[in-house]
Amino acid sequence: MRVLGIETSCDETGVAVYDTDRGLLAHALFSQIALHAEYGGVVPELASRDHVRKLLPLVREVLAEAGLAPADLDGVAYTAGPGLVGALMVGAAAGRALAWALDLPAVGVHHMEGHLLAPLLEDPGLAPPFVALLVSGGHTQLVEVAAVGDYRLLGETLDDAAGEAFDKTAKMMGLPYPGGPELARLAESGRPGVFTFSRPMTDRPGLDFSFSGLKTQVLLAWQGSDQAPQTRADIARGFEDAVVETLAIKCQRALDATGARTLVVAGGVGANTRLRERLQTLVVGGTSVPKRSGAGVPPTARVCFPRPAFCTDNGAMIAFAGALRLQAGQHEAAVVTVTPRWDMASLSAVGGTSVPTRSNRD
């Protein structure tokens, strides 16, 4: 089954074609960073209009790269939520129109399910059950995955998501948009331990997160400093270390609580180099993070990440998640419907559907 995937939930237009027999055939992404940089953040109306301009040219580009005509497709998948309602409507309308014109089944995909399943695109040995850390600009969640579509929320942020905290902290320190990646780059030249911030909500039981207080600590440190270049880098390093260590501690607790031996990390912050290194240390060392409950992560546990390009929003994850559901016989009625706020726990399980063998062509 060859499935066209469309992602337009926010400020990136992503298109891909996934074949359940041959794997990912082609993918393309257009980022709106330059468009929104002038405003220091995403402007929803501008995002929607740019998706309108870029989507169909990207569809033609991806089909040509895959060596396919529209008539060669077997299904269409598009992001139906969560996200910006106008941006979602662009992708949903285009996806439904293509499916109707070609008489193909179509399915609306949950954006975060796409992120959660992205590591399965390139790892044939990865399959549920596992624990997933979904960490992005809008979400920070720990999810127990029993099967594709069978999800149990273990914990989530009570205020800012980790990626949002990165962006806001960068902005208050005067870093250019998009702030999160800029802050991570700055932290590479920071000295560890010069500034030490708290690890929020790790001094109490539970798997929820909170990063708003950490932002306040960083703001006070920044305002009270000399704000020299090295000081800025040291503060960035202290902030990043606090976020990474907090995420690692919570991941260990989730593995302890569920008995899972596999941790999957997805979402834009999953591309952070220091987070990847820290979680690798966690599962290899087994007890490298101070234990708060349970017996500790088993030494044979493993952590799985998608490639950095598939951590951020992309069409490949939507094509793949949509292919699993279409292959299981799930599809949508011929109406354009999006859900800007959508609880992933409400999704139906993909019963009896195995993850197809994957190969990739870039």
C-alpha positions as CSV (number, residue, x, y, z in Angstrom):
1,M,0.0,0.0,0.0
2,R,1.4,3.4,-1.1
3,V,0.2,6.2,1.1
4,L,0.7,9.9,0.7
5,G,1.2,11.7,4.0
6,I,0.5,15.4,4.5
7,E,1.6,17.4,7.6
8,T,0.5,21.0,8.1
9,S,-0.2,21.3,11.9
10,C,1.9,24.4,12.5
11,D,4.7,26.1,10.7
12,E,6.2,23.3,8.6
13,T,4.7,21.8,5.4
14,G,5.7,18.2,5.1
15,V,4.8,15.6,2.4
16,A,5.9,12.0,2.0
17,V,5.1,8.7,0.3
18,Y,5.3,5.5,2.4
19,D,5.0,2.0,0.9
20,T,4.2,-0.8,3.3
21,D,6.3,-3.2,1.3
22,R,9.3,-0.9,0.3
23,G,9.3,1.6,3.1
24,L,9.7,5.4,2.8
25,L,9.9,6.3,-0.9
26,A,10.3,10.1,-0.8
27,H,9.8,13.0,1.6
28,A,10.1,16.8,1.5
29,L,9.7,19.5,4.1
30,F,9.4,23.3,3.8
31,S,10.0,25.3,7.0
32,Q,8.4,28.7,7.7
33,I,11.2,29.8,10.1
34,A,12.2,32.8,7.9
35,L,8.5,33.9,7.5
36,H,7.9,34.0,11.3
37,A,11.3,35.2,12.4
38,E,10.3,38.8,12.0
39,Y,7.6,38.4,14.6
40,G,9.5,36.2,17.0
41,G,6.9,33.4,16.9
42,V,4.4,31.7,14.7
43,V,1.6,33.9,13.3
44,P,-1.3,31.4,12.6
45,E,-2.8,33.3,9.6
46,L,0.6,33.6,7.9
47,A,1.2,29.9,8.5
48,S,-2.0,28.9,6.9
49,R,-1.5,31.0,3.9
50,D,2.0,29.7,3.4
51,H,0.8,26.1,3.6
52,V,-1.7,26.9,0.8
53,R,1.2,28.2,-1.3
54,K,3.6,25.3,-0.7
55,L,1.6,22.2,-0.3
56,L,0.7,21.2,-3.8
57,P,4.1,21.9,-5.2
58,L,5.6,19.7,-2.5
59,V,3.1,16.9,-3.4
60,R,4.2,17.1,-7.0
61,E,7.8,17.1,-6.0
62,V,7.5,14.1,-3.7
63,L,5.5,12.0,-6.2
64,A,8.1,12.8,-8.9
65,E,10.9,11.7,-6.6
66,A,9.1,8.5,-5.7
67,G,8.5,7.8,-9.4
68,L,4.8,7.7,-8.9
69,A,1.7,9.3,-10.6
70,P,-1.3,10.3,-8.4
71,A,-3.1,7.2,-9.8
72,D,-0.4,4.9,-8.3
73,L,-1.4,5.9,-4.7
74,D,-3.5,3.6,-2.5
75,G,-4.4,6.0,0.2
76,V,-4.0,9.5,1.7
77,A,-3.1,10.4,5.3
78,Y,-3.2,13.9,6.7
79,T,-2.7,15.5,10.1
80,A,-6.1,16.2,11.6
81,G,-4.9,17.5,15.0
82,P,-3.8,18.7,17.4
83,G,-2.5,22.0,16.0
84,L,-3.4,25.4,14.6
85,V,-6.9,25.1,13.2
86,G,-6.3,27.1,10.0
87,A,-3.1,25.2,9.2
88,L,-4.8,21.9,9.9
89,M,-7.6,22.8,7.5
90,V,-5.2,23.4,4.6
91,G,-3.8,19.9,4.9
92,A,-7.1,18.2,5.6
93,A,-8.9,19.9,2.7
94,A,-6.1,19.1,0.3
95,G,-5.9,15.5,1.5
96,R,-9.6,14.9,1.4
97,A,-9.8,16.5,-2.1
98,L,-7.1,14.3,-3.5
99,A,-8.6,11.2,-2.0
100,W,-12.1,12.1,-3.4
101,A,-10.7,12.8,-6.8
102,L,-8.7,9.6,-7.0
103,D,-11.4,7.5,-5.2
104,L,-9.0,6.5,-2.4
105,P,-9.5,5.9,1.3
106,A,-8.2,8.7,3.5
107,V,-7.5,8.9,7.2
108,G,-6.8,11.8,9.6
109,V,-3.8,11.2,11.8
110,H,-3.1,12.4,15.3
111,H,0.0,14.6,15.1
112,M,1.5,13.1,18.3
113,E,0.8,9.6,17.3
114,G,2.9,10.4,14.2
115,H,5.8,11.5,16.4
116,L,5.4,8.5,18.7
117,L,5.6,6.1,15.8
118,A,8.4,7.9,13.9
119,P,11.2,5.7,15.4
120,L,9.5,2.6,13.9
121,L,10.1,4.0,10.5
122,E,13.7,3.0,10.5
123,D,14.0,0.3,13.2
124,P,12.6,-3.0,12.1
125,G,13.2,-4.5,15.5
126,L,11.2,-1.9,17.4
127,A,7.7,-2.8,18.4
128,P,5.4,-2.3,21.4
129,P,5.2,-2.5,24.3
130,F,7.4,0.4,25.3
131,V,7.4,3.7,27.1
132,A,7.4,6.9,24.9
133,L,8.7,10.3,25.9
134,L,7.0,12.8,23.6
135,V,8.9,16.1,24.0
136,S,8.3,19.0,21.7
137,G,7.4,22.7,21.6
138,G,3.8,22.0,22.5
139,H,3.9,18.6,24.4
140,T,5.9,16.9,27.1
141,Q,4.3,13.5,27.9
142,L,5.2,10.1,29.0
143,V,3.0,7.4,27.4
144,E,2.8,3.7,27.9
145,V,2.4,2.0,24.5
146,A,0.8,-1.5,24.7
147,A,0.2,-1.6,20.9
148,V,-0.3,0.8,18.0
149,G,-3.3,2.9,19.1
150,D,-3.4,1.5,22.6
151,Y,-1.9,4.3,24.7
152,R,-2.0,5.2,28.5
153,L,-0.9,8.6,29.6
154,L,1.6,8.3,32.5
155,G,2.4,11.9,33.0
156,E,2.5,15.3,31.2
157,T,3.5,18.9,31.7
158,L,1.3,21.0,34.0
159,D,2.3,24.2,32.3
160,D,5.0,24.8,29.6
161,A,6.3,22.0,27.5
162,A,10.1,21.4,27.5
163,G,10.4,22.8,24.0
164,E,8.3,25.8,24.9
165,A,10.5,26.4,27.9
166,F,13.6,26.3,25.7
167,D,12.0,28.9,23.3
168,K,10.8,31.3,26.0
169,T,14.1,31.1,27.9
170,A,16.0,31.8,24.7
171,K,13.8,34.8,23.9
172,M,14.2,36.4,27.4
173,M,18.0,36.0,26.9
174,G,17.9,37.8,23.6
175,L,18.5,34.9,21.3
176,P,17.1,34.9,17.8
177,Y,14.0,32.9,16.6
178,P,13.6,29.9,16.7
179,G,15.1,30.1,20.3
180,G,15.2,26.5,21.3
181,P,17.9,25.3,18.8
182,E,19.8,28.6,19.3
183,L,19.9,28.1,23.1
184,A,21.1,24.5,22.6
185,R,23.9,25.6,20.4
186,L,24.9,28.3,22.9
187,A,24.9,25.7,25.7
188,E,27.6,23.8,23.9
189,S,30.1,26.5,24.9
190,G,28.8,26.8,28.4
191,R,30.6,25.5,31.4
192,P,28.8,22.8,33.4
193,G,28.0,23.6,37.0
194,V,28.6,27.4,36.9
195,F,24.9,27.9,37.1
196,T,22.8,25.1,38.7
197,F,19.0,25.2,38.6
198,S,16.5,22.9,40.2
199,R,15.1,19.8,38.6
200,P,11.4,20.6,38.8
201,M,9.0,18.1,40.5
202,T,11.7,15.4,40.9
203,D,11.6,15.8,44.7
204,R,8.1,14.3,44.9
205,P,6.5,11.1,43.5
206,G,4.8,11.1,40.1
207,L,5.5,11.5,36.4
208,D,4.2,14.9,35.7
209,F,6.4,17.8,34.6
210,S,6.5,21.6,35.2
211,F,9.0,24.0,33.6
212,S,7.5,27.4,34.3
213,G,9.4,27.8,37.7
214,L,12.6,26.8,36.0
215,K,12.1,29.7,33.5
216,T,11.7,32.1,36.4
217,Q,15.0,30.8,38.0
218,V,16.8,31.4,34.8
219,L,15.3,34.9,34.4
220,L,16.4,35.9,37.8
221,A,19.9,34.5,37.2
222,W,20.1,36.3,33.9
223,Q,18.9,39.6,35.3
224,G,21.4,39.4,38.2
225,S,24.4,38.5,36.0
226,D,26.8,40.6,34.0
227,Q,25.2,39.2,30.8
228,A,28.6,38.7,29.1
229,P,28.8,36.2,26.3
230,Q,30.4,33.5,28.4
231,T,27.8,34.1,31.2
232,R,25.0,33.7,28.7
233,A,26.5,30.4,27.5
234,D,26.9,29.2,31.1
235,I,23.3,30.0,32.0
236,A,22.1,28.3,28.8
237,R,24.2,25.2,29.8
238,G,22.7,25.2,33.3
239,F,19.2,25.5,31.9
240,E,19.7,22.7,29.4
241,D,21.3,20.4,32.0
242,A,18.2,21.0,34.3
243,V,15.7,20.1,31.6
244,V,17.7,17.1,30.4
245,E,18.2,15.7,33.9
246,T,14.5,16.2,34.8
247,L,13.5,14.3,31.7
248,A,15.9,11.5,32.5
249,I,14.7,11.1,36.0
250,K,11.1,11.0,34.9
251,C,11.9,8.5,32.2
252,Q,13.6,6.2,34.7
253,R,10.5,6.4,36.9
254,A,8.3,5.5,34.0
255,L,10.4,2.5,33.1
256,D,10.5,1.4,36.7
257,A,6.7,1.8,37.0
258,T,5.8,-0.1,33.9
259,G,8.6,-2.7,33.7
260,A,9.2,-1.7,30.1
261,R,12.7,-2.4,28.7
262,T,12.4,0.1,25.7
263,L,12.2,3.9,25.8
264,V,11.2,5.7,22.7
265,V,11.9,9.4,22.4
266,A,10.2,11.6,19.8
267,G,9.4,15.2,19.1
268,G,11.5,18.2,18.3
269,V,13.4,18.2,21.6
270,G,14.3,14.6,20.9
271,A,16.9,16.0,18.5
272,N,18.8,17.6,21.4
273,T,22.3,16.1,21.5
274,R,22.7,16.3,25.3
275,L,19.3,14.7,25.9
276,R,20.2,11.8,23.6
277,E,23.5,11.3,25.3
278,R,21.9,11.4,28.8
279,L,19.2,8.9,28.0
280,Q,21.7,6.6,26.4
281,T,23.7,6.7,29.6
282,L,20.5,6.0,31.6
283,V,19.6,2.8,29.8
284,V,23.2,1.5,29.4
285,G,24.2,2.2,33.0
286,G,20.9,1.1,34.5
287,T,21.4,3.1,37.7
288,S,23.1,6.2,36.6
289,V,20.2,8.4,37.5
290,P,19.5,8.4,41.3
291,K,16.6,6.0,41.8
292,R,13.3,7.5,43.2
293,S,11.2,4.3,43.0
294,G,11.4,0.7,41.8
295,A,14.4,-1.4,41.1
296,G,16.0,0.9,38.6
297,V,16.2,0.6,34.8
298,P,17.4,-2.8,33.8
299,P,20.9,-2.8,32.2
300,T,19.5,-4.5,29.1
301,A,17.0,-1.6,28.4
302,R,17.4,0.4,25.3
303,V,16.4,3.9,24.0
304,C,15.3,4.6,20.4
305,F,15.3,7.9,18.6
306,P,14.2,8.8,15.1
307,R,16.8,10.6,13.0
308,P,16.9,14.3,13.8
309,A,15.1,15.2,10.6
310,F,12.2,13.0,11.8
311,C,12.1,14.5,15.3
312,T,10.6,17.8,14.0
313,D,7.3,17.9,12.2
314,N,7.4,15.9,8.9
315,G,5.3,14.2,6.4
316,A,7.0,10.8,6.7
317,M,5.6,10.2,10.2
318,I,2.1,11.0,9.0
319,A,2.4,8.8,6.0
320,F,3.7,5.9,8.1
321,A,1.1,6.3,10.9
322,G,-1.7,6.6,8.3
323,A,-0.5,3.6,6.4
324,L,-0.8,1.4,9.6
325,R,-4.4,2.6,10.1
326,L,-5.4,2.3,6.4
327,Q,-3.8,-1.1,6.2
328,A,-6.0,-2.1,9.1
329,G,-9.1,-1.0,7.2
330,Q,-9.6,2.3,9.1
331,H,-10.6,5.4,7.1
332,E,-12.6,8.6,7.3
333,A,-15.9,9.7,5.8
334,A,-15.7,12.1,2.9
335,V,-15.8,15.2,5.1
336,V,-13.1,17.7,6.1
337,T,-12.8,17.5,9.9
338,V,-9.9,18.6,12.1
339,T,-9.5,18.5,15.9
340,P,-7.2,21.3,17.2
341,R,-7.3,19.8,20.7
342,W,-7.3,16.0,20.6
343,D,-6.5,13.5,23.4
344,M,-4.3,10.7,22.1
345,A,-5.8,8.3,24.6
346,S,-9.1,8.5,22.7
347,L,-7.6,6.9,19.6
348,S,-8.7,3.4,18.6
349,A,-6.2,0.5,18.6
350,V,-4.9,-0.9,15.3
351,G,-6.0,-4.4,16.1
352,G,-3.9,-7.2,14.7
353,T,-1.8,-5.0,12.4
354,S,1.9,-5.7,12.5
355,V,4.5,-3.1,11.7
356,P,5.5,-3.6,8.0
357,T,9.1,-4.3,7.1
358,R,10.9,-1.0,6.5
359,S,13.5,0.2,4.1
360,N,14.4,3.8,3.2
361,R,15.4,5.8,0.1
362,D,16.5,9.4,0.7
